[in-house]
Amino acid sequence: MSNSCVELNDLPDEILMIIFKKLNTIDVLYSLHGSNQRLHKIVYDPIFTSYLTFVKRFSHNFINLICSDMMLNRFCSQILPEIHDKIKWLNLESSSMKHVLCTADYPNLYGLGLYNIDEESIRCLFTEAKQVLCHIYSYSSPMQYYSYITNNFPDGLFKYVRVVSLFDEHPFEHEFFLRIQKSFPFMERLCVINHKSQNHKQSYESNNDNRISSVIEYSFLSELDIDDVHDDYIEQFLFDTKTYLQSNVLLYINYESLKRLTHNFKRDATRINCAKVNELKFRSGAKCPNSSLQEYFPNAKIYYRGIF
């Protein structure tokens, strides 16, 4: 490494920047950290430190670029603590997520990508790292994403968050969605994953006073993904007695579930919110145009499976 540093030192800063930008940022930081004052200053430029991707796509999967405990320890003990306030985006593989997030505060972080996450990993990682995540997503942070929220969500006011995802192996009740709306008043995109039926749906629907007072209004929601949910959550969002949607919503949903919940596109209880959808996308199910469906979504451009 000392010989290569001598050769690099013979080049002007502008040429070094061009060379380093063509290399993997993680490799550059790891290899040149602490090499000498000049190179150290160059590789710690915001060009290299604001957007860190610790994963690489390989075939149909993502591999972790932190390939050894030694490399992980160096990043966590030396590199990340020095550049933590410069980092604006982190892309992490699940096996190193906890270590990286626990290493330092990231006051300017506004984006977080997580890869190779399955349902079991989501539950385990959130349980272990939820305090870290809650700190990162505190209301004073400009973070725009809050991922994999469970029923254990501690509430709060998150004015900067625009994209929210919810996941749990226990049901989300109507009151939980009230909490989410109050915590993320400027939420624009919402994804829900939950396969468990709601426990208190019947008691909520039988209480007229409760129904009138607790309709949830999503004032800024423009994209709703309820493709991978129990039917109860389709009711939760499409019943106008439970949810008030703004116009021009992009809706991702399973065709068969939608057909079932709307009583073959004839149900009045879901008609008002469906009329507010301007884009309807099916990841599975429908393969060809359906006239009843189009009439039920009069303002929507409909994308059938494989025709996005």
N, C-alpha and C positions, 0 to 999 in steps of 0.2 A: 504493500500500500504506500510506503514511503517513496518508492521510485515513481509510481503513478502520480503522486502528489507533486513531485518536482516537475514532471512534464506538464501537468495541468497548470501549475503556477506560471509557466512560460506563456500561457495564453491570456489575452485580455478578457475582462469580465463579460463583455458582450458575447464573445465566442463561447465562453463557458456556459452562459445562460442558454444559448441555443443548443448546446450539447446536452445539458442537463434536462431540458424540456423534452428531449426526444427519448429520455430514459424513464423507467418507472420511478415515480416519486418516492415510494417506500424504499426502494433500493438505494436511491440517492441519499436520502436522509440517514439511513442505517450505515452506509459505507463511509460517508464523509463527515458525519457528526464528530466533532472534536479533532478533525484531522489537522487543521491549522486555522488561524483567525480569519484569513481571507475567504477560504472555501466555506468555512462555517457560516460566515455572514451571507454569502451568496445562496447557499442551500436553505437558509432560514428566511429567505425572501417570501413575502405572501404568495407569490406565484406557486411556490412549492408547498406551502403550509396551510393554505386556506381550505383546500379540498383534498382529503386523504382517503384513498381507497385501498383497503387492506384485503380485497378479494379480487380474483381474476376469473373470468368466465372460461370454462373448459368443457367443451361438448355441451351437454344439457345441464351442467351443474356449475357451482362456483367453488373455487379452492381458496384456502386461506393463504395469503402471502406471508403471514408470520409463521415461518416453517419450523421454528425451534423454540425451546424455552429460553435459550440465550437471547435470541432476537426479541422475544416478547418482553423479557426482563429489561433489556436495554431501552426499548421504546417506553416502557412504563416507568422506569426509574430515572431516565435521563432525557430522552428526546421529547416526549409528550409534555412533561411538566414545564419545559422551556418554551414551548410553542402553543400551549393550551389556549391562550387568549387570541391567537391568530386563526384558530381552526373554526371554519364556518360550516363544514359538512364532513360527516364521517360515514363511510361505508364499511360495515363490519361483518365478519363471519361469526356465527353463533358461539363457537368455541372460545373466541377471544373477546367477545362483547363485554362481559362483566369486568375483565381485567382493564380494558381500555377505558371504560366509563368510570371506573372507580379510581383511576389514576389521578385525575385532576378535575377541577371545575372547567367548564367550557362556556364562558359568558357570552360568546358571540355565535354559538352554534345555532343554526336554524334548520338544518337538515340531517336526518339520520336514516341510513339504509341498513337493513338487517337481511342477511342471506343464509340459506340452508336452514331455515326455521320450519320445523314441523310442529304439530299441535303439542306434543310432549315437551319439546324444547321451549315453546312459548310459555307454557305454564311454569316450568322450572326456572327459566331465565327471569321471568317477571317476578316470581316469588323471591329470588335471590337478589335481584337488582332493582326492585321497585322503589326503594328509597333513593337510589342514585337517579333513576329516571324522574322521579317526582322533583328532585332538586334541579335537574336539567330543564324540566318543563315549567319551572316556577313562573308566576305571572309576569315577573319583571324581565324575563328572558325573551329575546326575539325568535325563539324556536317556533317553527310553523307546523311541526308534525308531532302528534302524540299517538303512539302506536300500542296496540294490544292492551287496552284498558279492560280491567276486570271489575267484578262487583266490589272489589276491595279499594276501588278508586277513592282517594281521600278528599275529593272535592277541591274547590279553589276557584280562582278566576284567572283564565288564561287568554288574555286579550289578543295575543299574537298568533295563536294556533289556528290554522286554517284547514288542516287535514287530520282526521281522527279515525282510528280503527278500534273496534271493540271485539273482544274475544273472551269467552269463558266456557267452562264445562258445566256451569250452573246457570239457571235461567236469568235473563234480564227482565225485571218487572217494569211496569209503566213508570213507577217512581224513579227508577234508575235512569231512564231516558230524560226525565225532567231534570235530574241532577246534571246530566251531560249537557243539555241545552243551556243551563244556567252557567256552567263552568266554561263553555266554549261558545259565547254568544255570536262570534263572527265566523263560525265554522262554515266552510264551503263544500267540503267533501267528507262523506261519512261511509265507512265500510263496517258491516256487522257480520260476525261469524258466530253462530250459536245454534246448536242442534237440539236444545232442550226446550220443552214446552213451558210456557209461563204458568206459574202456580196460582196467581191471584187474578187471572183474567176474568173469571166469572164474577167474582165479588166486585171488581171494578165496574164491569158492565151493568151490574144490577143496581148500582148507586148512581142515580141520575144527577144529584148535586155534585158528586165527585167528577163525573164525566164532563159536566159543563165547565167546571172551574179548572180542569187540568188538561185541556187540549194543549198540546205542545206545539209552539210555533217556531219553525226554523227560518229565521228571517233572511239568511244569506246562503242557505244550502242550495247548491246547483248540481251536485252529483251524489247519488245515493246507490250504494252497492249492497243489495240484499239477495245476492245470488246463492249464497251458501248458508241458509238459515232454515229453522223450523217455520212452519206456516204461521205461527203466532206472530212472528216479527214482520211478516208481510202485512198482516192485519194491523199491526202496531203503526205502520207507516202509511198504509193506504186508506185506513178508515178515517174519514174526516172528523169523527167524534173523538179521535185520539191524537191525530197529527194534522197540523195546518202547514201545507207546503206552499212555497212561493211558486210562481209560474216559471217555466223554462228549466225544468229539472231533467238531467240525464239519469236514467234508471237502468241499472244492471239487475237482472232477475232471471230466475229459472222459468222457462215457459210453462212446464206442466204445473208448477206450483202456482203461478199466476192464473192459469186457466182454472185450476181448482178453487182458488180463493175468490175469484170474481164470478164464480158459478157460470163458467163458460162465457165470460165477458157480458154478463147480464145483471150483475149485482149492483144495486143502487148505492150501497154503503161505501163502495170503493170508487165510484164513478167520478166524484168531484176531484179527488187528488190525481186520479189517472189522467184527467183532462188537462192537468198542469204539466204533464210530462212532454217535453219537446224532442227527446231522443230516447228510444227504448232499445236496449241491446240484450240479446240472448246469447249466453255462452254455451248453452246446451238446450236441447228440446226442439223448438220450431225450426223447420228447414225451408219452408216456403210461405209466401204471403197468405194471410188469413183475413178475409173481409170483416168478420165479426170483431177481430182484434183491432183492426184499423179504425172501425167505427167507435170502439170503446176508448181508443187513444186518438181523438180527432186531430190533435195538434202535434202528434209525434211522428218523427221520421223513424221507421222501424228497421233495425239491423238484425237479420236472421243469422243463425249460426254459420260461421265461416264466411260472412259477407260484411265484416266490420270495415 
